[in-house]
């Protein structure tokens, strides 16, 4: 998986988190950048463990 693709996905996840914060649907104290990084890392870990 390319680093550029992972960065793009992380940016999209961060934007989604920020949008839910702006809509009052997510805790505004949540660090959107760190949370997005954690989500992407979790997905990457799951993909690596998935049998093909």
N, C-alpha and C positions, 0 to 999 in steps of 0.2 A: 504494500500500500504506500503510495507516495506521500511524502510529508506535506506537499501542497494540498492534496486532497483532504488529508486529516485536518489541516488548518482551516480549510473551507468549511468542512462539516462542523468544526468547533465554533467557527464564526456564526454559522446558522443556528446552532443550538443556543449560543449566547444571546443572539438576537431574539430567539423565541422566549428565553427566560426573561429578558428585559421587557418584552411585550406583555408577558403575563404579569410582571411586576407593575407595569404602567396601568394595566387594566384592573389592578387590585386583586388578582387571582393568585399571586405568589408573594411570599414574604419579601418586603422591600429591602430587608437587611441581608438577604442572600447575595453572596458574591457571585455574580453571573459568570464571570470569566473562570473562576475556579470550579464552579459547578459544571459548566460546560466541559471543561477539561476532564473532570471526573466521569462524566457521562460517556465521553468519547473513549476514555481509557477502559471503562467497563465494557463497552461494545467491542473494542479491539481484543480484550481478553477473552470474551465469549467467542469471538470468531476464531481465535487461535485454538481454542479448545474444542471447537465443533468438528466432529469427524466428517470427512468429505466423502 
